[in-house]
Amino acid sequence: MPFESVLGQPFATGILQSALSIGRTASAYLFYGPPGCGKKTAARALAQALLCSASPKQGCGACSACQRVMRDSHPDCRILGPAGNTFKVDQARELVRESHLRPFEGSERIYIIDRAETFNMESANTLLKTLEEPPQGTTFVLVTTQPARLLPTIHSRCQSVRFQPLPDEALTQLLCAAHACEAPAAREAGRLAGGDLKLAGRLLSPEGKDLMALAESFLQAAVSDSRVQRMAWAHAASQDKEDLKLVLDLCGVLLRELWVDHRKLDKGLRWLPKLPEHGKALHPDKARALLAGLAEARECLRANVNPALALEVLFIEEGVPASKA
Ligand SMILES: [Zn+2]
C-alpha cells in the first residue's frame, strides 16, 4: 500500500488516511518539514489513493495509475516547482488555466507544488482564488521545508500537515533498500546528512566520496592559518553550485558534530577518521563564526549570488582565533 512506503511519519499519514477513508480530503494541503523526510513520497501516496481505480481511497501501488504516479508520468498528477529561484506569475497563470480543464482520465486531479516558499506576491495572488475555490476534483499539495517563508495568504488557504525529521531507523531502512548497502554505512550517511534522505543518498553514491573530501578539506582550511588554503578550498567548492549547497549542509553537520555535540566526537567516523583531530584543534569561537558564515553563504546562494562571492563570507571574520593552539 502506498502509505506504507512513507516511513516514520505516522502523524502525517494518519491525517491523510483518515480524511481519505471518510471522503473528506482537503482541496489544498501544505506539507512542511525538514528536507528528505518523505513529504513528496506522501504526496505521491495521496495521489495514488485519489487516482487508483483498483483500490480507491487507499491506492494499490500496482495498477497502471499507481505505477504512473510513481514514475511521474500520470497526466492527472502533476509535479511542479519554481523556474529557477521563483515560482513565476506565468507559471501560476498556466496552472490556474490548466486546473480548470477536465482531468484527462477520471474525475480527480492532483497538483504537487514543490518549494512552495518560492511564490512571490504576484504569483501567489494569481493562485489564491483557485486555492480557495478549486475546481471540482482538484487537490493541491504545496510542499516546503521553510514554512516561515511562505506568504501568509497562501498558508491560510491550505490545511497544514507537519512532517517530522525521519527517525534514524526509518532512514537507515530506506537507505539500505535504495542503495543496496549495509546498515552501518547507511547509518553513518544518515548521521552525516543530518537526517536528510536525499543528501544521505548522494553520500552513498559514487560521487559521495568527493563531496565528503570537500567537506573535510573545509575543516582543514578552517583550522589552518593559511589564507591560501582557504582560498583554494573556496575555489574548489564553488565549481558546482548544486553540489556546493550540499557541501555547505554537510560542513554544517560536521561543525555541529564537533562543536555542539561533543559526546559524538570520540566515536569518530569510518569515512572521516580525522574528524576528532580537527575537532580538538578548532576553537569554539571559530566554530560559532563558521556556522554563522555557512548559514549566510547558503542565504547568498538562495538569492542567486555568485558561488565564489557567497563563499567569501565564510572566512572573513577578523580577530577570531582559528585553532586552540
Ligand atoms: Zn492502484
py3Dmol code that shows the C-alpha trace and the ligand (Angstrom):
import py3Dmol

protein = """\
ATOM      1  CA  MET A   1       0.000   0.000   0.000  1.00  0.00           C
ATOM      2  CA  PRO A   2       1.400   3.442  -0.960  1.00  0.00           C
ATOM      3  CA  PHE A   3       1.146   4.986   2.517  1.00  0.00           C
ATOM      4  CA  GLU A   4       3.228   2.144   3.924  1.00  0.00           C
ATOM      5  CA  SER A   5       6.171   3.434   1.894  1.00  0.00           C
ATOM      6  CA  VAL A   6       6.064   6.678   3.889  1.00  0.00           C
ATOM      7  CA  LEU A   7       8.254   5.639   6.812  1.00  0.00           C
ATOM      8  CA  GLY A   8       8.433   7.353  10.180  1.00  0.00           C
ATOM      9  CA  GLN A   9       5.529   9.767   9.625  1.00  0.00           C
ATOM     10  CA  PRO A  10       2.565   8.220  11.451  1.00  0.00           C
ATOM     11  CA  PHE A  11       1.085  11.621  12.343  1.00  0.00           C
ATOM     12  CA  ALA A  12       1.074  12.967   8.771  1.00  0.00           C
ATOM     13  CA  THR A  13      -0.096   9.751   7.097  1.00  0.00           C
ATOM     14  CA  GLY A  14      -2.735   9.280   9.836  1.00  0.00           C
ATOM     15  CA  ILE A  15      -4.305  12.658   8.961  1.00  0.00           C
ATOM     16  CA  LEU A  16      -4.355  11.846   5.247  1.00  0.00           C
ATOM     17  CA  GLN A  17      -5.653   8.303   5.597  1.00  0.00           C
ATOM     18  CA  SER A  18      -8.496   9.259   7.916  1.00  0.00           C
ATOM     19  CA  ALA A  19      -9.545  12.079   5.589  1.00  0.00           C
ATOM     20  CA  LEU A  20      -9.483   9.650   2.633  1.00  0.00           C
ATOM     21  CA  SER A  21     -11.477   6.996   4.492  1.00  0.00           C
ATOM     22  CA  ILE A  22     -14.389   9.375   5.112  1.00  0.00           C
ATOM     23  CA  GLY A  23     -14.072  11.062   1.707  1.00  0.00           C
ATOM     24  CA  ARG A  24     -13.187  14.442   3.263  1.00  0.00           C
ATOM     25  CA  THR A  25      -9.741  15.290   1.939  1.00  0.00           C
ATOM     26  CA  ALA A  26      -8.870  18.990   1.831  1.00  0.00           C
ATOM     27  CA  SER A  27      -8.614  20.656  -1.559  1.00  0.00           C
ATOM     28  CA  ALA A  28      -5.314  22.310  -0.617  1.00  0.00           C
ATOM     29  CA  TYR A  29      -2.627  20.935   1.679  1.00  0.00           C
ATOM     30  CA  LEU A  30       0.658  22.332   2.876  1.00  0.00           C
ATOM     31  CA  PHE A  31       3.165  19.575   3.648  1.00  0.00           C
ATOM     32  CA  TYR A  32       6.057  21.018   5.638  1.00  0.00           C
ATOM     33  CA  GLY A  33       9.048  19.535   7.402  1.00  0.00           C
ATOM     34  CA  PRO A  34      12.825  19.079   7.084  1.00  0.00           C
ATOM     35  CA  PRO A  35      14.445  18.079   3.765  1.00  0.00           C
ATOM     36  CA  GLY A  36      14.304  14.448   2.718  1.00  0.00           C
ATOM     37  CA  CYS A  37      11.779  13.284   5.332  1.00  0.00           C
ATOM     38  CA  GLY A  38       9.123  11.900   2.966  1.00  0.00           C
ATOM     39  CA  LYS A  39       6.878  14.844   2.091  1.00  0.00           C
ATOM     40  CA  LYS A  40       6.836  14.163  -1.643  1.00  0.00           C
ATOM     41  CA  THR A  41       6.530  10.404  -1.100  1.00  0.00           C
ATOM     42  CA  ALA A  42       3.446  11.150   0.995  1.00  0.00           C
ATOM     43  CA  ALA A  43       2.103  13.500  -1.686  1.00  0.00           C
ATOM     44  CA  ARG A  44       2.507  10.722  -4.262  1.00  0.00           C
ATOM     45  CA  ALA A  45       0.791   8.253  -1.933  1.00  0.00           C
ATOM     46  CA  LEU A  46      -2.114  10.688  -1.656  1.00  0.00           C
ATOM     47  CA  ALA A  47      -2.182  10.974  -5.460  1.00  0.00           C
ATOM     48  CA  GLN A  48      -2.283   7.191  -5.783  1.00  0.00           C
ATOM     49  CA  ALA A  49      -5.143   6.963  -3.285  1.00  0.00           C
ATOM     50  CA  LEU A  50      -7.075   9.597  -5.251  1.00  0.00           C
ATOM     51  CA  LEU A  51      -6.346   8.245  -8.744  1.00  0.00           C
ATOM     52  CA  CYS A  52      -6.297   4.451  -8.191  1.00  0.00           C
ATOM     53  CA  SER A  53      -9.306   2.607  -9.549  1.00  0.00           C
ATOM     54  CA  ALA A  54      -8.339  -0.832  -8.170  1.00  0.00           C
ATOM     55  CA  SER A  55      -8.301   0.315  -4.559  1.00  0.00           C
ATOM     56  CA  PRO A  56      -9.988   3.723  -4.317  1.00  0.00           C
ATOM     57  CA  LYS A  57      -9.184   5.926  -1.306  1.00  0.00           C
ATOM     58  CA  GLN A  58      -6.141   3.776  -0.492  1.00  0.00           C
ATOM     59  CA  GLY A  59      -4.159   3.153  -3.671  1.00  0.00           C
ATOM     60  CA  CYS A  60      -2.938  -0.320  -4.575  1.00  0.00           C
ATOM     61  CA  GLY A  61       0.583   0.620  -5.684  1.00  0.00           C
ATOM     62  CA  ALA A  62       0.390  -1.905  -8.541  1.00  0.00           C
ATOM     63  CA  CYS A  63      -2.203  -0.758 -11.114  1.00  0.00           C
ATOM     64  CA  SER A  64      -1.335   1.340 -14.138  1.00  0.00           C
ATOM     65  CA  ALA A  65      -2.486   4.578 -12.460  1.00  0.00           C
ATOM     66  CA  CYS A  66      -0.433   3.943  -9.291  1.00  0.00           C
ATOM     67  CA  GLN A  67       2.646   2.969 -11.294  1.00  0.00           C
ATOM     68  CA  ARG A  68       2.428   6.060 -13.475  1.00  0.00           C
ATOM     69  CA  VAL A  69       2.133   8.285 -10.397  1.00  0.00           C
ATOM     70  CA  MET A  70       5.361   6.718  -9.115  1.00  0.00           C
ATOM     71  CA  ARG A  71       7.078   7.350 -12.452  1.00  0.00           C
ATOM     72  CA  ASP A  72       5.757  10.945 -12.585  1.00  0.00           C
ATOM     73  CA  SER A  73       4.009  10.142 -15.845  1.00  0.00           C
ATOM     74  CA  HIS A  74       0.320  10.233 -14.863  1.00  0.00           C
ATOM     75  CA  PRO A  75      -1.313  13.159 -16.704  1.00  0.00           C
ATOM     76  CA  ASP A  76      -3.598  13.906 -13.717  1.00  0.00           C
ATOM     77  CA  CYS A  77      -0.767  14.019 -11.190  1.00  0.00           C
ATOM     78  CA  ARG A  78       1.486  16.950 -11.984  1.00  0.00           C
ATOM     79  CA  ILE A  79       4.607  17.778 -10.026  1.00  0.00           C
ATOM     80  CA  LEU A  80       5.635  21.402 -10.405  1.00  0.00           C
ATOM     81  CA  GLY A  81       8.350  23.594  -8.983  1.00  0.00           C
ATOM     82  CA  PRO A  82       9.798  27.072  -9.394  1.00  0.00           C
ATOM     83  CA  ALA A  83      11.534  28.080 -12.604  1.00  0.00           C
ATOM     84  CA  GLY A  84      14.926  28.957 -11.094  1.00  0.00           C
ATOM     85  CA  ASN A  85      14.511  30.557  -7.682  1.00  0.00           C
ATOM     86  CA  THR A  86      10.958  31.817  -8.075  1.00  0.00           C
ATOM     87  CA  PHE A  87       7.595  30.313  -8.901  1.00  0.00           C
ATOM     88  CA  LYS A  88       6.776  32.865 -11.583  1.00  0.00           C
ATOM     89  CA  VAL A  89       3.467  34.525 -12.325  1.00  0.00           C
ATOM     90  CA  ASP A  90       3.340  32.949 -15.810  1.00  0.00           C
ATOM     91  CA  GLN A  91       3.644  29.507 -14.224  1.00  0.00           C
ATOM     92  CA  ALA A  92       0.857  30.363 -11.777  1.00  0.00           C
ATOM     93  CA  ARG A  93      -1.381  31.596 -14.618  1.00  0.00           C
ATOM     94  CA  GLU A  94      -0.780  28.406 -16.601  1.00  0.00           C
ATOM     95  CA  LEU A  95      -1.501  26.293 -13.513  1.00  0.00           C
ATOM     96  CA  VAL A  96      -4.806  28.109 -12.897  1.00  0.00           C
ATOM     97  CA  ARG A  97      -5.810  27.747 -16.549  1.00  0.00           C
ATOM     98  CA  GLU A  98      -4.930  24.066 -16.660  1.00  0.00           C
ATOM     99  CA  SER A  99      -6.645  23.249 -13.374  1.00  0.00           C
ATOM    100  CA  HIS A 100      -9.970  24.467 -14.791  1.00  0.00           C
ATOM    101  CA  LEU A 101      -9.844  21.962 -17.663  1.00  0.00           C
ATOM    102  CA  ARG A 102     -11.277  18.490 -17.080  1.00  0.00           C
ATOM    103  CA  PRO A 103      -8.954  15.766 -15.796  1.00  0.00           C
ATOM    104  CA  PHE A 104      -7.547  13.542 -18.559  1.00  0.00           C
ATOM    105  CA  GLU A 105      -8.664  10.173 -17.205  1.00  0.00           C
ATOM    106  CA  GLY A 106     -11.006  10.075 -14.211  1.00  0.00           C
ATOM    107  CA  SER A 107     -12.679  12.715 -12.111  1.00  0.00           C
ATOM    108  CA  GLU A 108      -9.699  13.566  -9.885  1.00  0.00           C
ATOM    109  CA  ARG A 109      -6.550  15.550 -10.446  1.00  0.00           C
ATOM    110  CA  ILE A 110      -3.697  16.491  -8.116  1.00  0.00           C
ATOM    111  CA  TYR A 111      -1.004  19.147  -8.336  1.00  0.00           C
ATOM    112  CA  ILE A 112       2.080  18.724  -6.179  1.00  0.00           C
ATOM    113  CA  ILE A 113       3.932  22.038  -5.933  1.00  0.00           C
ATOM    114  CA  ASP A 114       7.463  21.676  -4.637  1.00  0.00           C
ATOM    115  CA  ARG A 115       9.377  24.505  -2.921  1.00  0.00           C
ATOM    116  CA  ALA A 116       6.168  26.438  -2.325  1.00  0.00           C
ATOM    117  CA  GLU A 117       8.145  29.076  -0.417  1.00  0.00           C
ATOM    118  CA  THR A 118       9.302  30.428  -3.786  1.00  0.00           C
ATOM    119  CA  PHE A 119       5.947  32.017  -4.684  1.00  0.00           C
ATOM    120  CA  ASN A 120       6.331  35.782  -4.912  1.00  0.00           C
ATOM    121  CA  MET A 121       3.496  38.208  -4.219  1.00  0.00           C
ATOM    122  CA  GLU A 122       2.346  38.283  -7.836  1.00  0.00           C
ATOM    123  CA  SER A 123       2.311  34.522  -8.452  1.00  0.00           C
ATOM    124  CA  ALA A 124       0.728  33.893  -5.040  1.00  0.00           C
ATOM    125  CA  ASN A 125      -2.052  36.370  -5.774  1.00  0.00           C
ATOM    126  CA  THR A 126      -2.669  34.678  -9.113  1.00  0.00           C
ATOM    127  CA  LEU A 127      -3.193  31.320  -7.423  1.00  0.00           C
ATOM    128  CA  LEU A 128      -5.120  32.464  -4.327  1.00  0.00           C
ATOM    129  CA  LYS A 129      -8.655  32.290  -5.674  1.00  0.00           C
ATOM    130  CA  THR A 130      -8.085  28.848  -7.210  1.00  0.00           C
ATOM    131  CA  LEU A 131      -6.611  27.575  -3.938  1.00  0.00           C
ATOM    132  CA  GLU A 132      -9.637  28.887  -2.094  1.00  0.00           C
ATOM    133  CA  GLU A 133     -12.228  27.539  -4.500  1.00  0.00           C
ATOM    134  CA  PRO A 134     -10.531  24.826  -6.533  1.00  0.00           C
ATOM    135  CA  PRO A 135     -12.284  23.214  -9.487  1.00  0.00           C
ATOM    136  CA  GLN A 136     -14.245  20.059  -8.597  1.00  0.00           C
ATOM    137  CA  GLY A 137     -11.981  17.039  -8.005  1.00  0.00           C
ATOM    138  CA  THR A 138      -8.764  19.085  -7.891  1.00  0.00           C
ATOM    139  CA  THR A 139      -6.332  18.754  -4.996  1.00  0.00           C
ATOM    140  CA  PHE A 140      -3.285  20.951  -4.459  1.00  0.00           C
ATOM    141  CA  VAL A 141      -0.390  19.795  -2.302  1.00  0.00           C
ATOM    142  CA  LEU A 142       2.157  22.525  -1.564  1.00  0.00           C
ATOM    143  CA  VAL A 143       5.447  21.191  -0.254  1.00  0.00           C
ATOM    144  CA  THR A 144       8.046  23.201   1.637  1.00  0.00           C
ATOM    145  CA  THR A 145      10.986  22.861   4.000  1.00  0.00           C
ATOM    146  CA  GLN A 146      10.605  26.511   5.032  1.00  0.00           C
ATOM    147  CA  PRO A 147       7.007  27.200   6.045  1.00  0.00           C
ATOM    148  CA  ALA A 148       8.014  30.512   7.670  1.00  0.00           C
ATOM    149  CA  ARG A 149       8.978  31.883   4.246  1.00  0.00           C
ATOM    150  CA  LEU A 150       5.570  31.117   2.764  1.00  0.00           C
ATOM    151  CA  LEU A 151       3.269  34.078   2.231  1.00  0.00           C
ATOM    152  CA  PRO A 152       0.559  34.112   4.926  1.00  0.00           C
ATOM    153  CA  THR A 153      -2.178  34.423   2.294  1.00  0.00           C
ATOM    154  CA  ILE A 154      -1.112  31.067   0.806  1.00  0.00           C
ATOM    155  CA  HIS A 155      -0.543  29.453   4.201  1.00  0.00           C
ATOM    156  CA  SER A 156      -4.021  30.298   5.441  1.00  0.00           C
ATOM    157  CA  ARG A 157      -5.718  28.671   2.477  1.00  0.00           C
ATOM    158  CA  CYS A 158      -4.117  25.270   2.986  1.00  0.00           C
ATOM    159  CA  GLN A 159      -4.525  22.579   5.588  1.00  0.00           C
ATOM    160  CA  SER A 160      -1.085  22.230   7.154  1.00  0.00           C
ATOM    161  CA  VAL A 161       0.397  18.767   7.648  1.00  0.00           C
ATOM    162  CA  ARG A 162       3.612  18.642   9.645  1.00  0.00           C
ATOM    163  CA  PHE A 163       6.329  16.087   8.860  1.00  0.00           C
ATOM    164  CA  GLN A 164       8.889  15.130  11.497  1.00  0.00           C
ATOM    165  CA  PRO A 165      12.614  14.554  10.922  1.00  0.00           C
ATOM    166  CA  LEU A 166      12.996  10.935   9.843  1.00  0.00           C
ATOM    167  CA  PRO A 167      13.746   8.612  12.785  1.00  0.00           C
ATOM    168  CA  ASP A 168      17.218   7.023  12.451  1.00  0.00           C
ATOM    169  CA  GLU A 169      15.879   3.522  11.937  1.00  0.00           C
ATOM    170  CA  ALA A 170      13.460   4.567   9.168  1.00  0.00           C
ATOM    171  CA  LEU A 171      16.261   6.482   7.444  1.00  0.00           C
ATOM    172  CA  THR A 172      18.619   3.503   7.652  1.00  0.00           C
ATOM    173  CA  GLN A 173      15.949   1.160   6.290  1.00  0.00           C
ATOM    174  CA  LEU A 174      15.197   3.447   3.320  1.00  0.00           C
ATOM    175  CA  LEU A 175      18.882   3.934   2.502  1.00  0.00           C
ATOM    176  CA  CYS A 176      19.686   0.211   2.675  1.00  0.00           C
ATOM    177  CA  ALA A 177      16.802  -0.552   0.314  1.00  0.00           C
ATOM    178  CA  ALA A 178      17.600   2.211  -2.156  1.00  0.00           C
ATOM    179  CA  HIS A 179      21.395   1.832  -2.246  1.00  0.00           C
ATOM    180  CA  ALA A 180      21.887  -1.859  -1.502  1.00  0.00           C
ATOM    181  CA  CYS A 181      24.283  -1.038   1.312  1.00  0.00           C
ATOM    182  CA  GLU A 182      24.894  -2.392   4.810  1.00  0.00           C
ATOM    183  CA  ALA A 183      23.167  -0.819   7.799  1.00  0.00           C
ATOM    184  CA  PRO A 184      26.338   0.717   9.379  1.00  0.00           C
ATOM    185  CA  ALA A 185      27.189   2.598   6.154  1.00  0.00           C
ATOM    186  CA  ALA A 186      23.583   3.776   5.833  1.00  0.00           C
ATOM    187  CA  ARG A 187      23.541   4.883   9.482  1.00  0.00           C
ATOM    188  CA  GLU A 188      26.727   6.877   9.044  1.00  0.00           C
ATOM    189  CA  ALA A 189      25.466   8.531   5.844  1.00  0.00           C
ATOM    190  CA  GLY A 190      22.220   9.420   7.616  1.00  0.00           C
ATOM    191  CA  ARG A 191      24.120  10.936  10.531  1.00  0.00           C
ATOM    192  CA  LEU A 192      26.399  12.984   8.269  1.00  0.00           C
ATOM    193  CA  ALA A 193      23.442  14.176   6.219  1.00  0.00           C
ATOM    194  CA  GLY A 194      21.716  15.399   9.380  1.00  0.00           C
ATOM    195  CA  GLY A 195      18.769  13.068   8.661  1.00  0.00           C
ATOM    196  CA  ASP A 196      18.247  14.358   5.098  1.00  0.00           C
ATOM    197  CA  LEU A 197      17.400  11.319   2.966  1.00  0.00           C
ATOM    198  CA  LYS A 198      18.379  12.953  -0.317  1.00  0.00           C
ATOM    199  CA  LEU A 199      21.769  14.112   0.925  1.00  0.00           C
ATOM    200  CA  ALA A 200      22.422  10.742   2.601  1.00  0.00           C
ATOM    201  CA  GLY A 201      21.671   9.052  -0.737  1.00  0.00           C
ATOM    202  CA  ARG A 202      24.189  11.307  -2.504  1.00  0.00           C
ATOM    203  CA  LEU A 203      26.820  10.425   0.103  1.00  0.00           C
ATOM    204  CA  LEU A 204      26.301   6.727  -0.581  1.00  0.00           C
ATOM    205  CA  SER A 205      26.534   7.216  -4.351  1.00  0.00           C
ATOM    206  CA  PRO A 206      29.909   7.051  -6.155  1.00  0.00           C
ATOM    207  CA  GLU A 207      30.270  10.857  -6.106  1.00  0.00           C
ATOM    208  CA  GLY A 208      29.677  10.902  -2.324  1.00  0.00           C
ATOM    209  CA  LYS A 209      33.405  10.479  -1.648  1.00  0.00           C
ATOM    210  CA  ASP A 210      34.185  13.736  -3.476  1.00  0.00           C
ATOM    211  CA  LEU A 211      31.555  15.670  -1.505  1.00  0.00           C
ATOM    212  CA  MET A 212      32.893  14.243   1.721  1.00  0.00           C
ATOM    213  CA  ALA A 213      36.504  15.066   0.811  1.00  0.00           C
ATOM    214  CA  LEU A 214      35.457  18.649   0.064  1.00  0.00           C
ATOM    215  CA  ALA A 215      33.704  18.929   3.434  1.00  0.00           C
ATOM    216  CA  GLU A 216      36.721  17.535   5.235  1.00  0.00           C
ATOM    217  CA  SER A 217      39.093  19.900   3.473  1.00  0.00           C
ATOM    218  CA  PHE A 218      36.785  22.708   4.631  1.00  0.00           C
ATOM    219  CA  LEU A 219      37.553  21.745   8.233  1.00  0.00           C
ATOM    220  CA  GLN A 220      41.265  21.563   7.463  1.00  0.00           C
ATOM    221  CA  ALA A 221      41.119  25.026   5.900  1.00  0.00           C
ATOM    222  CA  ALA A 222      39.079  26.308   8.835  1.00  0.00           C
ATOM    223  CA  VAL A 223      41.668  25.292  11.441  1.00  0.00           C
ATOM    224  CA  SER A 224      44.549  26.432   9.284  1.00  0.00           C
ATOM    225  CA  ASP A 225      46.033  29.922   9.440  1.00  0.00           C
ATOM    226  CA  SER A 226      46.808  29.747   5.747  1.00  0.00           C
ATOM    227  CA  ARG A 227      44.758  32.175   3.690  1.00  0.00           C
ATOM    228  CA  VAL A 228      45.973  30.401   0.543  1.00  0.00           C
ATOM    229  CA  GLN A 229      44.496  27.100   1.763  1.00  0.00           C
ATOM    230  CA  ARG A 230      41.163  28.746   2.496  1.00  0.00           C
ATOM    231  CA  MET A 231      41.053  30.431  -0.900  1.00  0.00           C
ATOM    232  CA  ALA A 232      41.968  27.145  -2.598  1.00  0.00           C
ATOM    233  CA  TRP A 233      39.080  25.459  -0.794  1.00  0.00           C
ATOM    234  CA  ALA A 234      36.657  28.214  -1.813  1.00  0.00           C
ATOM    235  CA  HIS A 235      37.809  27.908  -5.421  1.00  0.00           C
ATOM    236  CA  ALA A 236      37.359  24.115  -5.476  1.00  0.00           C
ATOM    237  CA  ALA A 237      33.993  24.257  -3.717  1.00  0.00           C
ATOM    238  CA  SER A 238      32.489  26.938  -5.936  1.00  0.00           C
ATOM    239  CA  GLN A 239      32.836  24.922  -9.155  1.00  0.00           C
ATOM    240  CA  ASP A 240      29.362  23.326  -8.984  1.00  0.00           C
ATOM    241  CA  LYS A 241      26.568  25.381  -7.426  1.00  0.00           C
ATOM    242  CA  GLU A 242      24.212  22.479  -6.694  1.00  0.00           C
ATOM    243  CA  ASP A 243      26.978  20.407  -5.124  1.00  0.00           C
ATOM    244  CA  LEU A 244      28.100  23.443  -3.184  1.00  0.00           C
ATOM    245  CA  LYS A 245      24.721  23.642  -1.425  1.00  0.00           C
ATOM    246  CA  LEU A 246      25.119  20.025  -0.344  1.00  0.00           C
ATOM    247  CA  VAL A 247      28.710  20.566   0.746  1.00  0.00           C
ATOM    248  CA  LEU A 248      27.678  23.583   2.853  1.00  0.00           C
ATOM    249  CA  ASP A 249      24.963  21.474   4.512  1.00  0.00           C
ATOM    250  CA  LEU A 250      27.497  18.738   5.145  1.00  0.00           C
ATOM    251  CA  CYS A 251      30.028  21.211   6.593  1.00  0.00           C
ATOM    252  CA  GLY A 252      27.291  22.499   8.912  1.00  0.00           C
ATOM    253  CA  VAL A 253      26.566  18.975  10.174  1.00  0.00           C
ATOM    254  CA  LEU A 254      30.296  18.285  10.730  1.00  0.00           C
ATOM    255  CA  LEU A 255      30.741  21.532  12.648  1.00  0.00           C
ATOM    256  CA  ARG A 256      27.749  20.788  14.846  1.00  0.00           C
ATOM    257  CA  GLU A 257      29.097  17.270  15.475  1.00  0.00           C
ATOM    258  CA  LEU A 258      32.403  18.791  16.505  1.00  0.00           C
ATOM    259  CA  TRP A 259      31.279  21.776  18.439  1.00  0.00           C
ATOM    260  CA  VAL A 260      27.732  21.405  19.708  1.00  0.00           C
ATOM    261  CA  ASP A 261      27.564  17.709  20.427  1.00  0.00           C
ATOM    262  CA  HIS A 262      30.932  16.874  21.918  1.00  0.00           C
ATOM    263  CA  ARG A 263      29.772  13.433  23.001  1.00  0.00           C
ATOM    264  CA  LYS A 264      29.889  12.273  19.386  1.00  0.00           C
ATOM    265  CA  LEU A 265      33.441  13.462  18.956  1.00  0.00           C
ATOM    266  CA  ASP A 266      35.184  10.482  20.423  1.00  0.00           C
ATOM    267  CA  LYS A 267      33.326   7.948  18.293  1.00  0.00           C
ATOM    268  CA  GLY A 268      34.785   9.289  15.063  1.00  0.00           C
ATOM    269  CA  LEU A 269      33.517   8.152  11.674  1.00  0.00           C
ATOM    270  CA  ARG A 270      34.770   5.493   9.323  1.00  0.00           C
ATOM    271  CA  TRP A 271      34.571   7.897   6.404  1.00  0.00           C
ATOM    272  CA  LEU A 272      36.169  10.756   8.248  1.00  0.00           C
ATOM    273  CA  PRO A 273      38.626   9.194  10.672  1.00  0.00           C
ATOM    274  CA  LYS A 274      40.404  12.514  11.241  1.00  0.00           C
ATOM    275  CA  LEU A 275      37.240  14.266  12.397  1.00  0.00           C
ATOM    276  CA  PRO A 276      38.051  14.136  16.133  1.00  0.00           C
ATOM    277  CA  GLU A 277      41.503  15.585  15.368  1.00  0.00           C
ATOM    278  CA  HIS A 278      40.008  18.600  13.564  1.00  0.00           C
ATOM    279  CA  GLY A 279      37.510  18.985  16.361  1.00  0.00           C
ATOM    280  CA  LYS A 280      40.174  19.146  19.027  1.00  0.00           C
ATOM    281  CA  ALA A 281      42.049  21.775  17.032  1.00  0.00           C
ATOM    282  CA  LEU A 282      39.050  24.006  16.313  1.00  0.00           C
ATOM    283  CA  HIS A 283      38.471  26.981  18.609  1.00  0.00           C
ATOM    284  CA  PRO A 284      34.812  27.184  19.786  1.00  0.00           C
ATOM    285  CA  ASP A 285      34.545  30.870  18.774  1.00  0.00           C
ATOM    286  CA  LYS A 286      35.808  29.961  15.322  1.00  0.00           C
ATOM    287  CA  ALA A 287      33.275  27.129  15.060  1.00  0.00           C
ATOM    288  CA  ARG A 288      30.486  29.514  16.028  1.00  0.00           C
ATOM    289  CA  ALA A 289      31.632  32.088  13.460  1.00  0.00           C
ATOM    290  CA  LEU A 290      31.888  29.420  10.752  1.00  0.00           C
ATOM    291  CA  LEU A 291      28.381  28.111  11.438  1.00  0.00           C
ATOM    292  CA  ALA A 292      27.024  31.642  11.078  1.00  0.00           C
ATOM    293  CA  GLY A 293      29.101  32.068   7.908  1.00  0.00           C
ATOM    294  CA  LEU A 294      27.711  28.831   6.450  1.00  0.00           C
ATOM    295  CA  ALA A 295      24.147  29.986   7.074  1.00  0.00           C
ATOM    296  CA  GLU A 296      24.923  33.289   5.399  1.00  0.00           C
ATOM    297  CA  ALA A 297      26.601  31.615   2.415  1.00  0.00           C
ATOM    298  CA  ARG A 298      23.513  29.402   1.954  1.00  0.00           C
ATOM    299  CA  GLU A 299      21.290  32.520   2.007  1.00  0.00           C
ATOM    300  CA  CYS A 300      23.533  34.126  -0.639  1.00  0.00           C
ATOM    301  CA  LEU A 301      23.216  31.064  -2.896  1.00  0.00           C
ATOM    302  CA  ARG A 302      19.467  31.098  -2.439  1.00  0.00           C
ATOM    303  CA  ALA A 303      19.486  34.736  -3.541  1.00  0.00           C
ATOM    304  CA  ASN A 304      21.457  33.688  -6.633  1.00  0.00           C
ATOM    305  CA  VAL A 305      24.728  35.320  -5.586  1.00  0.00           C
ATOM    306  CA  ASN A 306      27.776  34.060  -7.482  1.00  0.00           C
ATOM    307  CA  PRO A 307      29.095  30.974  -5.580  1.00  0.00           C
ATOM    308  CA  ALA A 308      32.657  32.296  -5.230  1.00  0.00           C
ATOM    309  CA  LEU A 309      31.343  35.558  -3.720  1.00  0.00           C
ATOM    310  CA  ALA A 310      28.953  33.642  -1.454  1.00  0.00           C
ATOM    311  CA  LEU A 311      31.921  31.755  -0.008  1.00  0.00           C
ATOM    312  CA  GLU A 312      33.793  34.957   0.770  1.00  0.00           C
ATOM    313  CA  VAL A 313      31.532  35.488   3.803  1.00  0.00           C
ATOM    314  CA  LEU A 314      32.823  32.251   5.301  1.00  0.00           C
ATOM    315  CA  PHE A 315      36.371  33.152   6.157  1.00  0.00           C
ATOM    316  CA  ILE A 316      36.359  36.927   6.509  1.00  0.00           C
ATOM    317  CA  GLU A 317      35.737  37.317  10.231  1.00  0.00           C
ATOM    318  CA  GLU A 318      38.688  39.076  11.787  1.00  0.00           C
ATOM    319  CA  GLY A 319      40.190  38.529  15.204  1.00  0.00           C
ATOM    320  CA  VAL A 320      38.722  35.066  15.782  1.00  0.00           C
ATOM    321  CA  PRO A 321      41.460  32.542  16.534  1.00  0.00           C
ATOM    322  CA  ALA A 322      41.210  29.561  14.169  1.00  0.00           C
ATOM    323  CA  SER A 323      42.700  26.933  16.419  1.00  0.00           C
ATOM    324  CA  LYS A 324      43.076  26.286  20.126  1.00  0.00           C
ATOM    325  CA  ALA A 325      46.856  26.063  19.847  1.00  0.00           C
TER     326      ALA A 325
END
"""
ligand_1 = """\
1
ZN
Zn -3.684 1.411 -7.923
"""
view = py3Dmol.view(width=600, height=400)
view.addModel(protein, "pdb")
view.setStyle({"model": 0}, {"cartoon": {"style": "trace"}})
view.addModel(ligand_1, "xyz")
view.setStyle({"model": 1}, {"stick": {}})
view.zoomTo()
view.show()
